[in-house]
């Protein structure tokens, strides 16, 4: 049970990290969102605006 939850956290963290990096944000920020909040974290990463590097 614990290993399943850990695997789901790592997978959703990886997806959120990928999304965050494509939007110009930190991949660590995205990973933490996905790992801590699961599918909700992935949705948050999708909703967050692009980060301007001005």
N, C-alpha and C positions, 0 to 999 in steps of 0.2 A: 504494500500500500504506500509506504513512504517513498520507495523508489519510483513508483508511478507518478506521484505528485511532484517529485523532484524532476523527473523527465519532462513532464508537462510544463513545469516552470522554466526549464532550460530551453525548450523548444519555443515557447511563447516569448521568452526573453530574446532569443536569437532573431525571431521574426520582427519584434519591435525594434531591436537594434538596427536591423537592415533598413527598416522604414525610416527610422530617425536619421541614419547616416545619409540616406538618399535625399532627405529634406535639409541637409546642412547642419543638423544638430549632432550632439555627441552620441556616439554609439553606446557609451556606458549609460547615459541617461535613458536611452531606449531599452537597453537590456534590463535595467533595474525596474522600469515600469512594467515590462512584460513578465519578469520573474516574480515580482511582488504581487501583481494584480491579475496575472493570467490574460484571458481574452479581453477583459476590460482595459488592461494596460496596452494591449495591441491597438484597441480602438482609440485610446487616448493618443497614442503615437500617430495614428492616422489623422486625427483631428487637429493636432498641434500645427501651427503655422510654420512655414519655412523660416529659417533663421538667416537674416541678411548679414553678410560679412562686409559691411561698409567701414 
